[in-house]
Amino acid sequence: MEKQILEILGRLETKINTMDDKITVMETKVTGIETKVSGIETKIGGIESKIGLMEQDIKELKQSQERIEKKLESTHEQVERTAEDITSIKKDINNVEMITANNWYDIAKIKAIK
C-alpha cells in the first residue's frame, strides 16, 4: 500500500512539475503580451500626437483659406469696377469719335464755303 501511495505521489509530483512548467511558459507569454501592449500604447500616443498636429494644420489651412477667399472677393469686386470703368471709357471714346467726325464735317463745310 505504501508503494501505491508513493506511486500516486510520484505521479502527482510529475503532474505538478508539468503544471509548473506550463505556468512558467504562460508567465513568459503574458510578459511578452504586456511588452507588446506597452509598444502599442506608445504607438497610439504617437498617433494621438500626430493627430493633434494635423488638427492644428487643418485649423491653419482653414484660416488661410478664409483670408484667400476674402482677397479673392475683393479682387473680384475690383475687376467688376474696372470692367465698368472700361465700358464707360469706351462709350466716352465713341462719343469723342462721333463729335470729332462731326467737327471734321463742319471744318470741311467751312473750307468749302471760303
C-alpha positions in Angstrom: 0.0 0.0 0.0 2.9 2.3 0.8 4.2 1.6 -2.7 0.9 2.6 -4.3 0.8 5.8 -2.2 4.4 6.5 -3.4 3.4 5.9 -7.0 0.4 8.2 -6.7 2.6 10.9 -5.0 5.2 10.5 -7.8 2.6 10.9 -10.5 1.2 13.9 -8.6 4.6 15.4 -8.4 5.2 14.8 -12.1 1.9 16.5 -12.9 2.6 19.4 -10.6 6.1 19.8 -12.2 4.4 19.8 -15.6 1.9 22.3 -14.5 4.7 24.5 -13.0 6.4 24.3 -16.4 3.2 25.3 -18.2 2.6 28.2 -15.8 6.2 29.4 -16.4 5.6 29.3 -20.1 2.3 31.2 -19.6 4.0 33.8 -17.5 6.6 34.3 -20.2 3.9 34.6 -22.8 2.0 37.1 -20.6 5.2 39.1 -20.2 5.5 39.2 -24.0 1.9 40.3 -24.3 2.5 43.0 -21.8 5.5 44.2 -23.7 3.5 44.3 -27.0 0.7 46.1 -25.3 3.2 48.7 -24.0 4.5 49.1 -27.5 1.0 49.5 -28.9 0.3 52.2 -26.2 3.4 54.0 -27.2 2.4 53.9 -30.9 -1.1 55.1 -30.0 0.4 58.0 -28.1 2.5 58.9 -31.1 -0.6 58.7 -33.4 -2.5 60.9 -31.0 0.3 63.5 -31.1 0.3 63.4 -34.9 -3.4 63.8 -35.0 -3.1 66.8 -32.7 -0.6 68.4 -35.1 -2.8 67.6 -38.1 -5.8 69.2 -36.4 -3.7 72.4 -35.9 -2.6 72.3 -39.5 -6.2 71.9 -40.6 -7.2 74.9 -38.5 -4.3 77.0 -40.0 -5.3 75.9 -43.5 -8.9 76.9 -42.9 -7.8 80.3 -41.7 -5.6 80.7 -44.7 -8.5 79.7 -47.0 -10.7 82.3 -45.4 -8.1 85.0 -46.0 -7.7 83.9 -49.6 -11.5 83.9 -50.1 -11.6 87.5 -48.7 -8.8 88.6 -51.0 -10.5 86.9 -54.0 -13.8 88.6 -53.2 -12.0 92.0 -53.0 -10.2 91.3 -56.3 -13.4 90.2 -57.9 -15.1 93.5 -56.8 -12.1 95.5 -58.2 -12.3 93.7 -61.5 -16.0 94.4 -61.8 -15.4 98.1 -61.1 -12.6 98.1 -63.6 -14.8 96.5 -66.2 -17.5 99.1 -65.6 -14.8 101.9 -65.9 -13.6 100.4 -69.2 -17.1 100.2 -70.6 -17.6 103.9 -69.6 -14.3 104.9 -71.2 -15.3 103.0 -74.4 -18.6 105.0 -74.5 -16.7 108.2 -74.0 -14.2 107.4 -76.8 -17.1 106.6 -79.1 -18.7 109.9 -78.3 -15.4 111.7 -78.9 -15.0 109.9 -82.2 -18.6 110.9 -83.2 -18.0 114.6 -82.1 -14.6 114.6 -83.9 -16.3 113.3 -87.1 -18.9 116.0 -86.8 -16.2 118.6 -86.3 -14.3 117.4 -89.4 -17.5 117.6 -91.3 -18.1 121.1 -90.1 -14.5 122.1 -90.9 -14.9 120.6 -94.4 -18.0 122.8 -94.8 -16.3 125.9 -93.6 -13.4 125.3 -96.0 -15.8 124.7 -98.8 -17.6 128.0 -98.1 -14.4 130.0 -98.2 
